Amino acid sequence: MNVILTAINAKYIHSNLAVYCLRAFAKPYQDEITVAEYTINQQTDDILMDLYKQKPDLLCFSCYIWNIEYVERILREIKKLFPSLPIWLGGPEVSYDAEQVLLTFPEVTGIMRGEGEETFLELLDHYHGKTEDLSQIQGITYRHRDQITENPWRPVMDLSMVPFVYHHLEDFQNKIIYYESSRGCPFSCSYCLSSIDKCLRFRDLSLVTEELQFFLNHRVPQVKFVDRTFNCNHRHAAAIWNYIKDHDNGITNFHFEVAADLLSEEELDLISGMRPGLIQLEIGVQSTNPKTISEICRKMDFAKVSAIAERINHGQNIHQHLDLIAGLPFEDLKSFRDSFNDVYRVRPEQLQLGFLKVLKGSFMEQQKDSYGLVYKSTPPYEVLYTKWLSYEDVLTLKSVESMVETYYNSGQFTYTMRQLEHEFSTPFDMYQSLGEFYLQNGYHKRKHSRISRYEILDEFISGLPGIKEKKSFYKEYLTFDLYLRENVKNRPGFAGDYSVGKEELYDLYDEVLSKNPSLSAYAKKNMRKMAHIEKFRYDVYGSGCRKDTLLLFDYQKRNPLNQQACVIQL
C-alpha cells in the first residue's frame, strides 16, 4: 500500500514535525509511508502533478491556517484523477469543525481530530483489513455512504511513546529542526487552541537528554522547542537547560517559548551563565492592558516580565523575542500604543507585532459577537476590526508593524533609531510617523535594498522639524549602523567621502596596528579585507569617545545575538 503524508509548509526551511511523528509511530507500515513536503510558494499544479506521479493508495494532508486553502484546491483536483482514493485530513484547522469540513468537501473521506499518532496507526490497520469498521477508531469523523459519523475524542497519549523522528538528519538538510518535550498548556488564553488540551504531558527526561545529545553530536545549527510554555514545570526546564549548558558544542542554538514571569531565581542564574547564543527565548506578552489580560484569561504580571527581561538583557548572552497581539478585547489604539511602548522599553532583540487570528474552536471565536469582532472569512482569519479598534486603526498598526520589522527587528539601524527616539514623544509615535512617510511617498509599494532603506531613513530624518543642526549627527549614526553589519564596498551618499584617506589608512596599518601586539593581526594584508576603519566626530558607540575617534569593525568576530561586527576603538 502506498500511503502519502502531505505537508505544505509556509517556507522551505520549515519542516512538519506532525507528519514525521505519524510515520514514526506507525512502525509496522513505515516502509509503505512517504512524507511529501511542499511550500505555499509552489504552484498548486506542481504539487498536484507530483502527488499524481506517486500514485497514492491513501492520501493524508496536515492542515493549518497557513496552508488550508492550498490543501482545498489540491484535494478537489486530485479526486478527479483518483475518484476512489481515500483522502484523510488532520491538524488544528480541521479538528474542531470536522463535520462541517466533510459537508463542504465531499472529496474528503474523513478527519483525524486532535492528537494523531494512535489514530493514524489504527487507520492503517483498518485499510490493511485488520478492522472492519471505522466506528472502532476513536478521534475520527468520517463519511460512510451518505452518513457522517463523529466518534468520541481519543484520550491523550503518553508523549514518551512517540518515537524520535530525526535519525536520518539528511532528510532535514537546510531545515529548522522542531522538537517537542511536552504537549498541552497550563493556561487558558482565549485566542489559542492549546488551551483546549488541558492534559499537560512531558516526555521522559532520559529520552529528551539522549535526543538532545544526538543534535549536539551532529552539530545541528538550531533546535526549536515547540512546547507551548516550556518553563511551566521548573524541574523539567532546569534539567534540560542544565544539560545543554553542560554539553554545549559551541554551535547549536536552542529556541524556547517561555513565560518570563515564571522564571525562578535558579533558572535565571542558570541561563545567565550560558554561552552567548546558546539559547534564545520567545516571550508572549500580547498586551500590557490589565483589563485585556484578564478578559483573554491570561495570567501575566508585566511588571515582573519587564524586570526579568531587562535582567536577561543585561547579561548580553540571550536573544529575546517579545510578542504583542493587536485586536484583543478592550484594546483600542491608545491602549495598544501603551502596550507597544511598555514592551519597547524592555529593548528585546525582536518585537513582533502580530494581529489576532480568530481560530476555529477557540473561546475567542465564541465571543466574537460580544466583542464586535469582525475577521476575514479566509485563513488565517485575521481581525478586520473590533468594537474598540476600527479598520482604520488596524491599517495604522499594519504600517507600524512594517516599520518595526524593517527598522527594529532587522537589527540594522539600532543606534540610529535609539537616537531618533528623542525626536518623538514615544517610540510608537516614531514608527507611526515613519510609516506615514512611507505611505505619503509611495515607498510602501515597492521593494527596497538595504542601502535604500538607509537612504529613505536619511530622507525622513532630514524632513523632521528642527533637525537642520543635527543632520551631520544622524548621518554619522547611519554610517555607523551600516558598517556595524556589513563592510560595504559602494559607499552610499549619506556617508559622504571616506573619513580615512588612503595614505592615513596605510599609515595606520603599517605604523600603528603592526606595532601594537594586541592589534597587529589586523595589519596583515589578508585581514584588511575583513575589517573596516572609520573616523567619527560623535560618540556613536556610546563609549565616551573623544572627537575624531577611529573605530575598527572586525567582520570575522560578530555578536551571536545580533550579528554586529566587533568594534575596536583605536
C-alpha positions as CSV (number, residue, x, y, z in Angstrom):
1,M,0.0,0.0,0.0
2,N,1.3,3.5,-0.9
3,V,0.5,6.0,1.8
4,I,1.4,9.6,1.3
5,L,1.5,12.1,4.3
6,T,1.4,15.5,2.7
7,A,2.7,18.7,4.4
8,I,2.5,22.1,2.8
9,N,4.8,24.4,4.8
10,A,4.9,28.2,5.0
11,K,8.6,28.2,4.0
12,Y,11.2,25.9,2.6
13,I,13.3,26.0,5.8
14,H,10.3,24.7,7.8
15,S,9.5,21.0,8.3
16,N,6.3,19.5,9.6
17,L,7.0,17.6,12.8
18,A,3.5,16.2,13.0
19,V,3.7,14.0,9.8
20,Y,7.1,12.7,10.8
21,C,5.7,11.7,14.2
22,L,2.7,9.9,12.5
23,R,5.1,7.9,10.2
24,A,7.4,7.0,13.0
25,F,4.6,5.8,15.3
26,A,3.1,3.7,12.5
27,K,6.2,1.5,12.7
28,P,4.6,-1.7,11.2
29,Y,3.8,0.2,8.0
30,Q,6.8,2.6,7.8
31,D,8.1,1.2,4.6
32,E,4.8,2.0,2.9
33,I,4.6,5.6,4.1
34,T,6.1,8.5,2.2
35,V,6.3,12.1,3.6
36,A,5.8,14.6,0.8
37,E,6.7,18.2,1.9
38,Y,5.9,21.3,-0.2
39,T,5.6,25.0,0.4
40,I,2.9,27.6,-0.1
41,N,5.3,29.3,-2.6
42,Q,4.9,26.4,-5.0
43,Q,2.3,26.3,-7.7
44,T,-0.6,24.0,-6.7
45,D,-0.4,22.4,-10.2
46,D,3.2,21.4,-9.4
47,I,2.1,19.8,-6.1
48,L,-0.8,18.1,-7.8
49,M,1.4,16.6,-10.6
50,D,4.0,15.4,-8.0
51,L,1.3,13.7,-5.9
52,Y,-0.2,12.1,-9.1
53,K,3.1,10.6,-10.1
54,Q,3.4,9.0,-6.7
55,K,0.1,7.1,-7.3
56,P,-1.1,7.1,-3.7
57,D,-3.5,4.4,-2.3
58,L,-4.2,6.6,0.8
59,L,-3.6,10.3,0.8
60,C,-3.4,12.4,4.0
61,F,-3.0,16.2,4.5
62,S,-1.7,18.1,7.5
63,C,-3.9,21.2,7.8
64,Y,-3.1,24.6,9.3
65,I,-4.3,28.1,8.8
66,W,-1.4,28.9,6.5
67,N,-2.0,26.0,4.1
68,I,-5.6,25.1,4.2
69,E,-6.6,27.0,1.0
70,Y,-3.8,25.1,-0.9
71,V,-5.0,21.8,0.5
72,E,-8.6,22.5,-0.5
73,R,-7.5,23.3,-4.1
74,I,-5.4,20.2,-4.4
75,L,-7.9,17.7,-2.9
76,R,-10.6,18.9,-5.2
77,E,-8.5,18.2,-8.3
78,I,-6.7,15.0,-7.2
79,K,-10.1,13.4,-6.5
80,K,-10.9,13.8,-10.2
81,L,-7.7,12.0,-11.1
82,F,-8.2,9.2,-8.4
83,P,-12.0,9.0,-7.9
84,S,-11.8,6.1,-5.4
85,L,-8.8,7.4,-3.5
86,P,-9.4,7.7,0.3
87,I,-8.4,11.2,1.5
88,W,-7.9,12.0,5.2
89,L,-7.2,15.4,6.8
90,G,-5.8,16.2,10.2
91,G,-4.4,19.1,12.1
92,P,-5.8,22.1,14.1
93,E,-7.5,23.7,11.1
94,V,-9.9,20.8,10.6
95,S,-10.1,19.2,14.1
96,Y,-12.7,21.5,15.7
97,D,-15.3,21.7,12.9
98,A,-14.7,18.3,11.3
99,E,-18.4,17.7,10.4
100,Q,-18.6,21.0,8.5
101,V,-15.4,20.3,6.6
102,L,-16.8,17.0,5.4
103,L,-20.1,18.7,4.4
104,T,-18.1,21.3,2.5
105,F,-15.7,18.9,0.8
106,P,-17.3,15.7,-0.4
107,E,-13.9,14.7,-1.7
108,V,-12.7,14.0,1.9
109,T,-13.2,10.6,3.4
110,G,-12.6,11.6,7.0
111,I,-10.9,13.8,9.6
112,M,-8.4,12.7,12.2
113,R,-9.2,15.0,15.2
114,G,-6.6,16.2,17.6
115,E,-3.6,14.1,18.5
116,G,-3.0,11.8,15.6
117,E,-0.3,9.1,16.2
118,E,-2.5,6.3,17.6
119,T,-5.4,7.3,15.3
120,F,-3.3,7.1,12.2
121,L,-1.9,3.7,13.1
122,E,-5.4,2.4,13.7
123,L,-6.5,3.8,10.3
124,L,-3.7,1.9,8.6
125,D,-4.8,-1.2,10.4
126,H,-8.2,-0.7,9.0
127,Y,-7.0,-0.2,5.4
128,H,-4.9,-3.3,5.8
129,G,-8.0,-5.3,6.8
130,K,-7.3,-5.7,10.5
131,T,-10.5,-3.9,11.5
132,E,-13.7,-3.9,9.5
133,D,-15.5,-0.9,10.9
134,L,-14.2,2.7,11.3
135,S,-16.6,3.1,14.2
136,Q,-14.0,1.3,16.3
137,I,-11.4,4.1,15.9
138,Q,-11.6,7.0,18.4
139,G,-10.7,10.5,17.3
140,I,-12.1,10.5,13.8
141,T,-15.1,12.0,11.9
142,Y,-15.8,10.1,8.7
143,R,-18.2,9.6,5.8
144,H,-19.8,6.3,5.2
145,R,-22.0,6.3,2.2
146,D,-24.1,9.5,2.8
147,Q,-23.8,9.4,6.5
148,I,-21.3,11.5,8.6
149,T,-20.3,9.9,11.9
150,E,-18.2,11.5,14.7
151,N,-16.5,9.1,17.0
152,P,-15.5,10.1,20.6
153,W,-12.3,12.1,21.1
154,R,-9.3,9.9,21.8
155,P,-7.7,10.1,25.3
156,V,-4.3,11.8,25.2
157,M,-1.3,9.5,24.9
158,D,2.0,9.2,26.8
159,L,4.4,11.6,24.9
160,S,7.3,9.2,25.6
161,M,5.7,6.7,23.3
162,V,6.3,8.9,20.3
163,P,9.5,7.7,18.5
164,F,12.3,10.1,17.8
165,V,12.0,11.2,14.2
166,Y,15.4,12.7,13.3
167,H,17.7,9.6,13.0
168,H,18.0,10.4,9.3
169,L,19.1,14.0,9.5
170,E,19.9,14.1,5.8
171,D,16.2,14.4,5.2
172,F,16.2,17.7,7.1
173,Q,19.1,19.4,5.3
174,N,18.8,23.2,5.5
175,K,15.6,22.9,7.5
176,I,14.7,24.1,11.0
177,I,14.7,21.2,13.5
178,Y,11.5,21.2,15.6
179,Y,11.5,19.3,18.9
180,E,8.7,18.5,21.4
181,S,9.4,17.8,25.1
182,S,5.8,18.5,26.3
183,R,2.3,18.7,25.0
184,G,-0.6,20.7,26.2
185,C,-0.6,24.1,28.1
186,P,-1.4,25.0,31.7
187,F,-3.0,28.3,30.6
188,S,-6.4,29.1,29.0
189,C,-5.7,32.0,26.7
190,S,-9.0,32.6,24.8
191,Y,-7.3,33.1,21.4
192,C,-5.3,29.9,21.4
193,L,-6.2,26.3,20.7
194,S,-3.6,24.9,23.1
195,S,-5.9,25.8,25.9
196,I,-8.4,23.2,24.7
197,D,-6.0,20.4,25.6
198,K,-5.8,20.6,29.4
199,C,-3.7,17.5,29.8
200,L,-0.1,18.7,30.1
201,R,2.3,15.9,29.5
202,F,6.1,15.7,29.5
203,R,8.5,13.5,27.6
204,D,10.7,11.4,29.8
205,L,13.9,13.3,30.6
206,S,16.1,10.4,29.9
207,L,14.7,10.3,26.3
208,V,15.0,14.1,26.0
209,T,18.7,14.3,27.0
210,E,19.5,11.3,24.7
211,E,17.8,13.1,21.8
212,L,19.4,16.4,22.6
213,Q,22.8,14.8,22.6
214,F,22.1,13.4,19.1
215,F,21.5,17.0,17.9
216,L,24.7,18.2,19.7
217,N,26.8,15.3,18.3
218,H,25.6,16.2,14.8
219,R,26.2,19.9,15.4
220,V,22.7,20.9,14.3
221,P,22.6,24.8,13.9
222,Q,19.2,25.3,15.6
223,V,16.6,23.3,17.5
224,K,13.3,24.9,18.1
225,F,11.3,23.5,21.0
226,V,7.6,23.7,20.2
227,D,6.4,23.3,23.8
228,R,3.7,25.9,24.4
229,T,5.1,27.1,27.7
230,F,8.5,25.4,28.2
231,N,9.2,26.5,31.7
232,C,5.8,25.7,33.3
233,N,7.5,22.8,35.0
234,H,10.6,24.1,36.7
235,R,12.2,20.7,37.2
236,H,11.7,19.7,33.6
237,A,13.0,23.1,32.3
238,A,16.0,23.2,34.6
239,A,17.1,19.7,33.7
240,I,17.1,20.5,30.0
241,W,18.8,23.8,30.4
242,N,21.5,22.3,32.7
243,Y,22.1,19.5,30.2
244,I,22.5,21.8,27.1
245,K,24.8,24.1,29.2
246,D,27.0,21.3,30.3
247,H,27.1,19.7,26.9
248,D,27.3,22.9,24.7
249,N,29.1,22.2,21.5
250,G,29.7,25.9,20.7
251,I,27.4,25.8,17.7
252,T,23.9,24.6,18.3
253,N,21.3,27.2,19.4
254,F,18.1,26.2,21.2
255,H,14.9,28.2,21.0
256,F,12.3,28.1,23.8
257,E,8.9,29.8,24.3
258,V,8.6,30.7,27.9
259,A,6.5,32.7,30.4
260,A,9.1,35.2,31.7
261,D,7.2,35.8,35.0
262,L,7.5,32.1,35.8
263,L,11.3,32.1,35.6
264,S,12.8,31.3,39.0
265,E,15.9,32.7,40.5
266,E,17.6,29.3,40.0
267,E,16.7,29.4,36.3
268,L,17.8,33.0,35.8
269,D,21.1,32.2,37.4
270,L,21.5,29.1,35.3
271,I,20.8,30.8,31.9
272,S,22.9,33.9,32.9
273,G,26.0,31.6,32.7
274,M,25.3,30.2,29.3
275,R,27.4,30.9,26.2
276,P,26.1,33.9,24.2
277,G,23.8,32.4,21.5
278,L,23.3,29.0,23.2
279,I,19.6,29.7,23.8
280,Q,17.0,32.2,22.7
281,L,13.7,33.0,24.4
282,E,10.3,33.9,22.9
283,I,8.1,35.6,25.4
284,G,4.4,36.2,24.7
285,V,3.3,39.5,26.3
286,Q,0.3,40.1,23.9
287,S,-0.9,43.2,25.9
288,T,0.0,45.2,29.0
289,N,-3.6,46.4,29.5
290,P,-4.7,44.6,32.7
291,K,-8.4,44.5,31.6
292,T,-7.4,42.9,28.3
293,I,-5.2,40.3,30.0
294,S,-8.0,39.4,32.4
295,E,-10.6,39.2,29.6
296,I,-8.4,36.8,27.5
297,C,-8.0,34.5,30.6
298,R,-4.2,35.1,30.5
299,K,-2.1,35.1,33.6
300,M,0.8,37.6,33.2
301,D,2.4,40.1,35.6
302,F,4.0,42.6,33.1
303,A,5.9,44.4,35.8
304,K,7.6,41.1,36.6
305,V,8.0,40.2,33.0
306,S,9.7,43.6,32.3
307,A,12.1,43.3,35.2
308,I,13.1,39.8,34.3
309,A,13.5,40.5,30.6
310,E,15.6,43.6,31.4
311,R,17.7,41.5,33.7
312,I,18.3,38.9,31.0
313,N,19.2,41.8,28.6
314,H,21.9,42.9,31.0
315,G,23.6,39.5,30.7
316,Q,24.1,40.1,26.9
317,N,24.0,36.4,26.2
318,I,20.4,35.6,25.3
319,H,18.4,36.7,22.3
320,Q,14.9,37.7,23.4
321,H,11.8,37.9,21.2
322,L,8.7,39.6,22.7
323,D,5.2,39.4,21.1
324,L,2.2,41.6,21.1
325,I,-1.2,40.9,19.5
326,A,-3.4,43.7,18.0
327,G,-7.2,43.2,18.1
328,L,-7.7,41.8,21.5
329,P,-10.8,42.9,23.6
330,F,-10.6,46.2,25.4
331,E,-7.5,47.2,23.4
332,D,-8.1,50.4,21.4
333,L,-5.4,52.3,19.5
334,K,-4.3,54.3,22.6
335,S,-4.2,51.1,24.7
336,F,-2.1,49.3,22.1
337,R,0.2,52.3,21.8
338,D,0.8,52.0,25.6
339,S,1.4,48.2,25.3
340,F,3.9,48.8,22.5
341,N,5.8,51.5,24.4
342,D,5.9,49.3,27.5
343,V,7.4,46.4,25.6
344,Y,9.7,48.5,23.6
345,R,11.3,49.9,26.7
346,V,12.5,46.4,27.5
347,R,14.7,46.5,24.4
348,P,14.3,42.9,23.2
349,E,16.2,41.8,20.2
350,Q,12.9,41.4,18.4
351,L,9.5,42.9,19.0
352,Q,6.8,41.1,17.0
353,L,3.6,43.0,16.4
354,G,1.0,40.4,15.3
355,F,-2.7,40.6,14.6
356,L,-5.4,38.5,16.2
357,K,-6.3,35.3,14.3
358,V,-9.7,34.0,15.2
359,L,-9.2,30.3,15.3
360,K,-12.0,27.7,14.9
361,G,-12.8,26.1,18.2
362,S,-11.3,28.9,20.3
363,F,-13.1,30.8,23.1
364,M,-12.3,34.0,21.2
365,E,-14.5,32.7,18.3
366,Q,-17.4,32.0,20.6
367,Q,-17.2,35.6,22.0
368,K,-16.9,37.4,18.6
369,D,-20.4,38.9,18.7
370,S,-20.0,40.4,22.2
371,Y,-16.6,41.9,21.1
372,G,-17.9,43.2,17.8
373,L,-15.1,41.2,16.4
374,V,-15.1,41.0,12.6
375,Y,-12.4,39.0,10.9
376,K,-11.5,37.7,7.4
377,S,-13.6,34.7,6.2
378,T,-10.5,33.1,4.7
379,P,-7.4,31.8,6.5
380,P,-5.6,33.0,8.6
381,Y,-8.9,34.6,9.8
382,E,-7.2,37.8,10.8
383,V,-9.0,40.6,12.6
384,L,-10.5,43.4,10.5
385,Y,-12.0,45.4,13.3
386,T,-13.5,45.2,16.8
387,K,-15.8,47.5,18.9
388,W,-12.6,49.1,20.3
389,L,-10.3,49.1,17.2
390,S,-11.5,50.4,13.8
391,Y,-10.2,49.1,10.5
392,E,-8.5,52.5,10.1
393,D,-6.7,51.8,13.3
394,V,-5.7,48.3,12.1
395,L,-4.2,49.9,9.0
396,T,-2.2,52.2,11.2
397,L,-0.9,49.3,13.1
398,K,-0.1,47.4,9.9
399,S,2.1,50.4,8.9
400,V,3.8,50.4,12.3
401,E,4.4,46.7,12.1
402,S,6.1,47.1,8.7
403,M,8.4,49.8,10.0
404,V,9.2,47.8,13.2
405,E,10.2,44.8,11.1
406,T,12.4,46.9,8.8
407,Y,14.0,49.4,11.3
408,Y,14.0,47.5,14.6
409,N,13.8,43.7,14.1
410,S,16.3,43.7,11.3
411,G,18.9,44.9,13.8
412,Q,20.4,47.1,11.1
413,F,19.5,50.5,12.4
414,T,20.0,50.0,16.2
415,Y,22.0,53.1,17.1
416,T,20.2,55.5,14.7
417,M,16.8,54.5,15.9
418,R,17.8,54.8,19.6
419,Q,18.9,58.4,19.0
420,L,15.9,59.2,16.8
421,E,13.5,58.3,19.7
422,H,14.5,61.6,21.3
423,E,12.7,63.5,18.5
424,F,9.3,61.9,19.3
425,S,7.1,61.7,22.3
426,T,7.2,57.9,22.3
427,P,8.7,55.0,20.2
428,F,5.3,54.2,18.9
429,D,4.9,57.7,17.5
430,M,8.3,57.4,15.8
431,Y,7.3,54.3,13.9
432,Q,3.8,55.6,13.1
433,S,5.4,58.8,11.7
434,L,7.9,56.8,9.7
435,G,5.1,54.6,8.3
436,E,3.1,57.7,7.3
437,F,6.2,59.0,5.5
438,Y,6.4,55.7,3.5
439,L,2.8,55.9,2.5
440,Q,3.0,59.6,1.5
441,N,6.0,58.9,-0.7
442,G,4.7,55.6,-2.2
443,Y,7.7,53.8,-0.7
444,H,5.3,51.1,0.7
445,K,4.5,49.9,-2.9
446,R,8.0,48.7,-3.8
447,K,10.8,46.5,-2.6
448,H,13.9,48.2,-1.3
449,S,17.5,47.2,-1.0
450,R,19.2,47.5,2.4
451,I,21.1,50.6,1.3
452,S,17.9,52.3,0.0
453,R,16.3,51.7,3.5
454,Y,19.1,53.7,4.9
455,E,18.6,56.4,2.3
456,I,14.9,56.6,3.0
457,L,15.6,56.9,6.7
458,D,18.0,59.7,6.0
459,E,15.4,61.4,3.9
460,F,12.8,61.0,6.7
461,I,15.2,62.4,9.3
462,S,16.2,65.3,7.1
463,G,12.5,66.4,6.8
464,L,11.8,66.4,10.6
465,P,11.2,69.9,12.2
466,G,14.2,71.4,13.9
467,I,16.6,68.8,12.6
468,K,18.8,71.1,10.5
469,E,21.5,71.4,13.1
470,K,21.6,67.6,13.7
471,K,21.9,66.4,10.1
472,S,25.6,65.5,10.3
473,F,25.0,63.9,13.7
474,Y,22.4,61.5,12.2
475,K,24.4,60.8,9.1
476,E,27.2,59.6,11.3
477,Y,24.9,57.3,13.2
478,L,23.5,55.9,9.9
479,T,27.1,55.3,8.7
480,F,28.0,53.6,12.0
481,D,25.0,51.3,11.8
482,L,25.8,50.5,8.2
483,Y,29.3,49.4,8.8
484,L,28.3,47.7,12.0
485,R,26.6,45.0,10.0
486,E,28.3,45.0,6.6
487,N,31.6,46.0,5.0
488,V,30.0,47.8,2.1
489,K,32.2,48.5,-1.0
490,N,29.9,51.0,-2.6
491,R,29.6,53.8,-0.1
492,P,26.2,55.4,0.0
493,G,25.7,59.2,-0.5
494,F,24.6,60.0,3.1
495,A,28.0,58.6,4.3
496,G,30.0,61.2,2.3
497,D,33.6,60.7,1.3
498,Y,35.7,58.1,3.2
499,S,36.6,59.6,6.5
500,V,40.0,57.9,6.5
501,G,42.1,58.7,3.4
502,K,44.3,56.0,1.7
503,E,47.5,57.5,3.0
504,E,46.2,57.7,6.5
505,L,44.8,54.2,6.2
506,Y,48.2,52.7,5.1
507,D,49.9,54.6,7.9
508,L,47.5,53.1,10.4
509,Y,48.1,49.6,9.1
510,D,51.9,49.8,8.7
511,E,52.9,52.1,11.5
512,V,50.2,51.9,14.2
513,L,48.5,48.5,14.1
514,S,51.5,46.5,13.2
515,K,53.4,47.7,16.2
516,N,50.6,47.1,18.7
517,P,50.8,43.5,19.9
518,S,47.0,43.3,20.5
519,L,46.1,44.7,17.1
520,S,49.0,43.6,14.9
521,A,46.8,40.8,13.3
522,Y,44.7,43.5,11.6
523,A,47.8,44.8,9.8
524,K,48.1,41.6,7.8
525,K,47.1,42.0,4.2
526,N,44.6,39.1,4.3
527,M,42.9,40.6,7.3
528,R,42.5,44.1,5.9
529,K,39.6,42.9,3.7
530,M,37.9,41.5,6.7
531,A,37.8,44.8,8.6
532,H,36.9,48.5,8.1
533,I,38.3,51.6,9.7
534,E,36.1,54.7,10.0
535,K,36.6,58.1,11.7
536,F,33.7,59.6,13.7
537,R,33.2,63.1,15.1
538,Y,30.5,62.0,17.5
539,D,30.4,59.4,20.2
540,V,28.3,57.0,18.1
541,Y,29.3,53.9,20.0
542,G,28.4,55.3,23.4
543,S,31.9,54.6,24.9
544,G,32.8,58.2,25.8
545,C,34.9,58.5,22.7
546,R,36.7,61.8,22.0
547,K,36.1,63.8,18.8
548,D,37.5,62.3,15.6
549,T,37.7,58.8,17.1
550,L,38.9,55.9,14.9
551,L,36.8,52.7,15.1
552,L,37.8,49.4,13.6
553,F,35.0,47.0,12.6
554,D,36.0,43.3,12.6
555,Y,33.6,41.3,10.5
556,Q,35.1,37.9,11.5
557,K,34.1,38.5,15.1
558,R,30.3,39.0,15.3
559,N,27.9,39.2,18.2
560,P,25.9,36.0,18.1
561,L,22.8,37.8,19.3
562,N,22.6,40.5,16.6
563,Q,25.4,39.7,14.1
564,Q,27.0,43.1,14.7
565,A,30.7,43.3,13.9
566,C,33.2,43.6,16.8
567,V,34.1,47.3,17.3
568,I,37.6,48.3,18.5
569,Q,38.5,51.8,19.4
570,L,41.9,52.7,18.0
